[in-house]
Amino acid sequence: MKKIMLRLATILCFVVLSEGCVKAQIKLEPQKVNAHLDKVGESPILKGAAILNNEGYFVWGGSVVKGEDGRYHMFYSRWPSGENHDRFGDGWLINSEIAYAVSDYPDHDFKFVKVVLQGRHHEGMPDAWNGQSVHNPHIQKFEGKYYLYHTGSKYPGAQEPGTPGASLSKRNLIQQSQQLGVVTFDSIEDLVAGNIVRSDKPLLSPRTRVKDKDVLNPSPKGTDALPDNLIVVNPAVVQRPSDGKYLLFFKGNLYAPSWRGVHGVAISDTPGGPFIPQDKFVFDVRDEEGKLASAEDPYVWYHDGSKRFYTVFKDFTGKITGEDPGLAIMCSEDGMDWEKMDNAMFMPLKIQLENGEEVLVNRLERPQFLIGDDGLPKVLYAACSIDPLNDKKDGSSFNIQIPLISSY
């Protein structure tokens, strides 16, 4: 009888939580984009007012903040393209830098200004935790100060013969060295002038390094993998209103046996850390085998009207959206326990253009939002490509700015 009552209580709790999220949920509707089809070399690409391209570069994820000047300031990843450079699948690890663009409008006409952050080998510090490259920026403004969170990596050098990492390529050694950091500055003018404070130590590092083989500095055998396993990347930071603490969401990797992206959260009293990682997996959706569904690139925000946290992220397989791969959406009351919305598909892999065309895309990821004064997203910024990218060298990726109609 006790088991039956416990089971009924669990079911009732689930129903209440689910109805709470369903009743409180917001509605986000992507709008048509000011862009047109074009080509770079033999690859299709989008160009236009709502597209950020840089000639001679792959352009990737961008994060935007409205400045004290009323303009919109984007921080985005890019790295060199062309036959004399690495293919896309290697270049983002080896040569990524963070560039800065600005616009008078939130959803178009962003123009490159300057590079603001590079791997510290450019400063003669290749052994720094971020000595090789910097990637996937996430900009926030807390208590009057700007915080530019980002991924950093280094090349640890070829490993000794016979060690677990001896067979790893340079690219994969860099990949397994990824950690999180933050750059702070008081104003956009300070940033442009180079008056920034850069972290000499990572903000967050993996606590476990569990992988059957081909692993850099593995954990002892029998170690249980935590969410921050092997790497910590793709930061998203939000303040929790209930206690004022800051939640840093991140991606780690599990191999069971193949790769899949999983997520955790670290908590701090201040936006600059220290952040204490939790053991709990978040965005916990399981596949038919009971394994965590593979996902990455969460953006998290809190909406005061519904008293809920929301996240949008890339679902690799469709196990989270319940449909095809695309951008999934979830909801939480406390930022720790997450539920799927009644419609978990936020956006499929297709773009609607203002000229009436519909463009199917291969990549739509690293979503970032501009949140309005009402706490609702106004613009989606996403890394995008029409064709598969990994083997390309032609710079056929771009950042797309998609206006949203949001309601609650």
Rosetta blueprint (number, residue, H / E / L):
1 M L
2 K H
3 K H
4 I H
5 M H
6 L H
7 R H
8 L H
9 A H
10 T H
11 I H
12 L H
13 C H
14 F H
15 V H
16 V H
17 L H
18 S H
19 E H
20 G H
21 C H
22 V H
23 K H
24 A H
25 Q L
26 I L
27 K E
28 L E
29 E E
30 P E
31 Q L
32 K L
33 V E
34 N L
35 A L
36 H E
37 L E
38 D E
39 K E
40 V E
41 G L
42 E L
43 S E
44 P E
45 I E
46 L E
47 K E
48 G L
49 A L
50 A L
51 I E
52 L E
53 N L
54 N L
55 E L
56 G L
57 Y E
58 F E
59 V E
60 W E
61 G E
62 G E
63 S E
64 V E
65 V E
66 K E
67 G L
68 E L
69 D L
70 G L
71 R L
72 Y E
73 H E
74 M E
75 F E
76 Y E
77 S E
78 R E
79 W E
80 P E
81 S L
82 G L
83 E L
84 N L
85 H L
86 D L
87 R L
88 F H
89 G H
90 D H
91 G H
92 W H
93 L H
94 I H
95 N H
96 S L
97 E E
98 I E
99 A E
100 Y E
101 A E
102 V E
103 S E
104 D L
105 Y L
106 P L
107 D L
108 H L
109 D L
110 F L
111 K E
112 F E
113 V E
114 K E
115 V E
116 V E
117 L E
118 Q L
119 G L
120 R H
121 H H
122 H H
123 E H
124 G L
125 M L
126 P L
127 D L
128 A L
129 W L
130 N L
131 G L
132 Q L
133 S E
134 V E
135 H E
136 N E
137 P E
138 H E
139 I E
140 Q E
141 K E
142 F E
143 E L
144 G L
145 K E
146 Y E
147 Y E
148 L E
149 Y E
150 H E
151 T E
152 G E
153 S E
154 K L
155 Y L
156 P L
157 G L
158 A L
159 Q L
160 E L
161 P L
162 G L
163 T L
164 P L
165 G L
166 A L
167 S L
168 L L
169 S L
170 K H
171 R H
172 N H
173 L H
174 I H
175 Q H
176 Q L
177 S L
178 Q L
179 Q E
180 L E
181 G E
182 V E
183 V E
184 T E
185 F E
186 D L
187 S L
188 I H
189 E H
190 D H
191 L H
192 V H
193 A H
194 G L
195 N L
196 I L
197 V E
198 R E
199 S L
200 D L
201 K L
202 P L
203 L L
204 L E
205 S L
206 P L
207 R L
208 T E
209 R L
210 V L
211 K L
212 D L
213 K L
214 D L
215 V L
216 L L
217 N L
218 P L
219 S L
220 P L
221 K L
222 G L
223 T L
224 D L
225 A L
226 L L
227 P L
228 D L
229 N E
230 L L
231 I L
232 V L
233 V E
234 N E
235 P E
236 A E
237 V E
238 V E
239 Q E
240 R L
241 P L
242 S L
243 D L
244 G L
245 K L
246 Y E
247 L E
248 L E
249 F E
250 F E
251 K E
252 G E
253 N E
254 L E
255 Y E
256 A L
257 P L
258 S L
259 W E
260 R E
261 G E
262 V E
263 H E
264 G E
265 V E
266 A E
267 I E
268 S E
269 D L
270 T L
271 P L
272 G L
273 G L
274 P L
275 F L
276 I E
277 P E
278 Q L
279 D L
280 K L
281 F L
282 V E
283 F L
284 D L
285 V L
286 R E
287 D L
288 E L
289 E L
290 G L
291 K L
292 L E
293 A L
294 S L
295 A E
296 E E
297 D E
298 P E
299 Y E
300 V E
301 W E
302 Y E
303 H E
304 D L
305 G L
306 S L
307 K L
308 R E
309 F E
310 Y E
311 T E
312 V E
313 F E
314 K E
315 D E
316 F L
317 T L
318 G L
319 K L
320 I L
321 T L
322 G L
323 E L
324 D L
325 P L
326 G E
327 L E
328 A E
329 I E
330 M E
331 C E
332 S E
333 E L
334 D L
335 G L
336 M L
337 D L
338 W E
339 E E
340 K E
341 M E
342 D E
343 N E
344 A E
345 M E
346 F E
347 M E
348 P E
349 L L
350 K E
351 I E
352 Q E
353 L E
354 E L
355 N L
356 G L
357 E L
358 E E
359 V E
360 L E
361 V L
362 N L
363 R E
364 L E
365 E E
366 R E
367 P E
368 Q E
369 F E
370 L E
371 I E
372 G L
373 D L
374 D L
375 G L
376 L L
377 P E
378 K E
379 V E
380 L E
381 Y E
382 A E
383 A E
384 C E
385 S E
386 I L
387 D L
388 P L
389 L L
390 N L
391 D L
392 K L
393 K L
394 D L
395 G L
396 S L
397 S L
398 F E
399 N E
400 I E
401 Q E
402 I E
403 P E
404 L E
405 I E
406 S E
407 S E
408 Y L
